[in-house]
Amino acid sequence: MKGADHSGHRQRMRNRYLNEGSLDNFEDHQILEMFLFYALPRRDTNELAHKMIKEFGNLDALINSPPEAIVSRTGVSLNTAVLISMVGKVHTRSSISKKIGIKLDTVEKVKQYCIELFKNKTTESFYIICLDKNKRIIAPVEIAKGSDSQVSVRISSMMSQINMLGTNAAFCAHNHPSGEEEFSIEDVRSTMIIKRCLYSYNIKLTDHILVCGDKAVSMVEKNKIKF
């Protein structure tokens, strides 16, 4: 009888989702519980979902955490943690994809876009965001990634990707997971090299944005180099 009740509960949850057609009226632990149906087909996932949400505070923080952190803090298997983490990565990728074609015609818009681009990244990454002649996003191109504290920019690799996109203008963006809100000497040097390289292809570099968590700093506003 207990097994039948358990099975019936899952079916009722699925039917509710199918009938409502969205997750708008579901609480965080209920959404997570349904994710876990597919990772743990024989386990009552309600109690586990409550425990995981309590540990991380909310669903967004949970799905955007590294699998290793999910395992260590909740005791679930690595397979389960990977599934949950992938949900977060899919959400981030979808959010960025939806912004293709958005016009970035102010520094504030550029900074907000970059904050979203680097959301929950735990290691340094370096992007060139390609724009058309109307300052609309063509594509963000990740050209390098590194350790927690440094990233090596590969110029030749960058140009082979960007030149195929029909880019008229672009801006650089990278993150400091450490929270350091200042551009380093190496950041400025790399920007100058990229600026000259892009110029040789008739592409204007308009700014370099540094992202630190939910904050962003513009090299234009800091007057580090002339754009």
C-alpha positions as CSV (number, residue, x, y, z in Angstrom):
1,M,0.0,0.0,0.0
2,K,2.9,2.4,0.8
3,G,4.4,1.8,-2.6
4,A,1.0,2.4,-4.3
5,D,0.6,5.7,-2.3
6,H,4.1,6.8,-3.4
7,S,3.4,6.0,-7.0
8,G,0.1,7.8,-6.8
9,H,1.7,11.0,-5.4
10,R,4.2,11.1,-8.3
11,Q,1.4,10.7,-10.8
12,R,-0.6,13.5,-9.2
13,M,2.4,15.8,-9.3
14,R,2.9,15.0,-13.0
15,N,-0.8,15.5,-13.8
16,R,-0.8,18.8,-12.0
17,Y,2.2,20.0,-14.1
18,L,0.6,18.8,-17.3
19,N,-2.8,20.4,-16.5
20,E,-1.3,23.8,-15.4
21,G,1.3,23.8,-18.2
22,S,3.9,25.7,-16.2
23,L,5.7,25.7,-12.8
24,D,4.5,29.1,-11.8
25,N,2.3,27.8,-8.9
26,F,4.8,25.2,-7.7
27,E,7.1,25.9,-4.7
28,D,10.8,25.4,-5.0
29,H,10.8,22.1,-3.1
30,Q,8.0,20.7,-5.3
31,I,9.9,21.6,-8.5
32,L,13.0,19.9,-7.1
33,E,11.0,16.9,-6.0
34,M,9.9,16.4,-9.6
35,F,13.5,16.7,-10.9
36,L,14.4,14.0,-8.4
37,F,11.7,11.6,-9.7
38,Y,13.9,10.9,-12.7
39,A,17.2,10.6,-10.7
40,L,15.8,8.5,-7.9
41,P,12.9,6.4,-9.3
42,R,12.4,4.3,-6.2
43,R,12.9,6.9,-3.4
44,D,10.5,9.2,-1.7
45,T,12.0,12.5,-2.9
46,N,9.8,14.9,-0.9
47,E,11.9,14.9,2.3
48,L,15.1,15.1,0.3
49,A,13.9,18.0,-1.7
50,H,13.0,19.9,1.5
51,K,16.5,19.1,2.9
52,M,18.3,20.3,-0.2
53,I,16.4,23.6,-0.5
54,K,17.0,24.3,3.2
55,E,20.7,23.7,2.8
56,F,21.1,26.0,-0.2
57,G,18.4,28.6,0.6
58,N,16.5,28.4,-2.7
59,L,16.3,26.5,-5.9
60,D,18.3,29.0,-8.0
61,A,21.3,28.7,-5.6
62,L,21.1,24.9,-5.7
63,I,21.0,24.4,-9.5
64,N,23.8,26.9,-10.0
65,S,26.1,25.2,-7.6
66,P,29.0,22.8,-8.7
67,P,28.1,19.1,-8.5
68,E,30.8,18.5,-5.9
69,A,29.2,21.1,-3.6
70,I,25.8,19.5,-4.0
71,V,27.2,16.1,-3.1
72,S,29.2,17.3,-0.1
73,R,26.3,19.4,1.3
74,T,23.4,17.1,0.7
75,G,24.8,13.6,0.5
76,V,23.2,12.7,-2.9
77,S,25.1,10.7,-5.5
78,L,27.3,12.4,-8.1
79,N,24.8,11.3,-10.8
80,T,22.0,13.2,-9.0
81,A,24.2,16.2,-8.4
82,V,25.2,16.3,-12.1
83,L,21.6,16.3,-13.2
84,I,20.7,19.1,-10.9
85,S,23.7,21.2,-12.0
86,M,22.9,20.6,-15.6
87,V,19.5,22.2,-15.1
88,G,21.2,25.4,-13.9
89,K,23.6,25.3,-16.9
90,V,20.8,24.8,-19.4
91,H,18.9,27.7,-17.8
92,T,21.9,30.0,-18.1
93,R,22.6,29.0,-21.7
94,S,18.9,29.6,-22.6
95,S,18.9,33.1,-20.9
96,I,22.0,34.1,-22.9
97,S,20.6,32.8,-26.2
98,K,17.5,34.8,-25.7
99,K,19.5,38.0,-25.7
100,I,20.9,37.5,-29.2
101,G,19.7,40.5,-31.2
102,I,19.3,42.7,-28.1
103,K,20.7,46.3,-28.6
104,L,23.5,47.3,-26.2
105,D,23.7,51.0,-26.7
106,T,24.7,52.1,-23.2
107,V,27.4,51.2,-20.8
108,E,24.8,50.2,-18.2
109,K,23.2,47.7,-20.6
110,V,26.5,46.3,-21.5
111,K,27.4,45.8,-17.8
112,Q,24.1,44.1,-17.0
113,Y,24.5,41.8,-19.9
114,C,27.9,40.8,-18.7
115,I,26.8,40.1,-15.2
116,E,24.2,37.7,-16.6
117,L,26.8,36.1,-18.9
118,F,29.2,35.3,-16.0
119,K,26.5,34.3,-13.5
120,N,27.8,31.6,-11.2
121,K,31.1,31.0,-13.0
122,T,33.7,29.9,-10.5
123,T,36.8,30.2,-12.7
124,E,38.0,33.0,-14.9
125,S,36.7,33.2,-18.5
126,F,37.3,35.7,-21.2
127,Y,34.7,36.6,-23.8
128,I,34.5,38.8,-26.9
129,I,30.9,39.9,-27.4
130,C,30.3,40.5,-31.1
131,L,28.0,43.3,-32.3
132,D,26.5,44.4,-35.6
133,K,26.6,47.9,-36.9
134,N,23.5,48.8,-34.8
135,K,25.1,47.5,-31.6
136,R,22.9,44.4,-31.5
137,I,24.4,41.2,-30.1
138,I,25.5,38.7,-32.7
139,A,27.1,36.2,-30.3
140,P,29.2,36.0,-27.2
141,V,32.4,34.1,-28.0
142,E,34.3,32.5,-25.2
143,I,38.0,32.6,-26.3
144,A,39.8,31.5,-23.1
145,K,39.3,30.2,-19.7
146,G,41.8,29.6,-16.9
147,S,42.2,29.0,-13.2
148,D,40.5,30.8,-10.3
149,S,42.9,33.8,-10.7
150,Q,44.1,34.0,-14.3
151,V,43.1,33.5,-17.9
152,S,45.3,33.2,-21.0
153,V,43.9,35.0,-24.1
154,R,44.7,33.4,-27.4
155,I,44.5,36.1,-30.0
156,S,44.8,33.9,-33.2
157,S,42.1,31.6,-31.9
158,M,39.9,34.6,-31.1
159,M,40.1,36.1,-34.6
160,S,39.4,32.8,-36.4
161,Q,36.0,32.7,-34.6
162,I,35.1,36.3,-34.6
163,N,35.9,37.0,-38.3
164,M,33.3,34.5,-39.5
165,L,30.5,36.3,-37.7
166,G,30.3,39.5,-39.7
167,T,31.2,41.6,-36.6
168,N,31.3,45.4,-36.9
169,A,32.1,46.1,-33.2
170,A,32.9,44.2,-30.1
171,F,33.7,44.5,-26.4
172,C,35.8,42.3,-24.1
173,A,34.5,40.8,-20.9
174,H,36.1,38.7,-18.2
175,N,35.4,37.9,-14.6
176,H,37.3,37.9,-11.3
177,P,35.7,35.1,-9.1
178,S,37.9,36.4,-6.3
179,G,35.8,39.6,-6.2
180,E,38.7,41.9,-7.1
181,E,37.1,44.9,-8.7
182,E,40.3,46.4,-10.3
183,F,41.7,45.8,-13.8
184,S,45.2,44.4,-13.6
185,I,48.2,45.6,-15.7
186,E,47.8,42.3,-17.7
187,D,44.1,43.1,-18.3
188,V,45.1,46.5,-19.8
189,R,47.9,45.0,-21.9
190,S,45.7,42.3,-23.3
191,T,43.0,44.8,-24.1
192,M,45.4,47.0,-26.1
193,I,46.6,43.9,-28.1
194,I,43.1,42.8,-28.8
195,K,42.1,46.4,-29.8
196,R,44.9,46.6,-32.4
197,C,44.1,43.1,-33.7
198,L,40.4,43.8,-34.1
199,Y,41.2,47.1,-35.8
200,S,43.2,45.3,-38.5
201,Y,40.0,43.6,-39.4
202,N,37.9,46.8,-39.3
203,I,36.3,45.8,-36.1
204,K,36.0,48.5,-33.4
205,L,36.6,47.5,-29.7
206,T,34.2,49.6,-27.6
207,D,34.9,48.6,-24.0
208,H,36.3,45.9,-21.6
209,I,34.0,44.9,-18.8
210,L,35.2,43.2,-15.6
211,V,32.6,41.2,-13.7
212,C,32.8,40.5,-10.0
213,G,29.7,38.6,-8.8
214,D,26.8,41.0,-9.2
215,K,28.9,44.0,-10.0
216,A,30.6,45.1,-13.2
217,V,33.3,47.6,-14.0
218,S,33.9,49.3,-17.3
219,M,37.4,50.1,-18.6
220,V,35.9,53.0,-20.5
221,E,34.6,54.5,-17.3
222,K,37.9,53.9,-15.6
223,N,39.8,55.7,-18.4
224,K,42.4,52.9,-18.5
225,I,42.9,53.2,-22.3
226,K,41.3,55.2,-25.1
227,F,38.7,53.3,-27.1
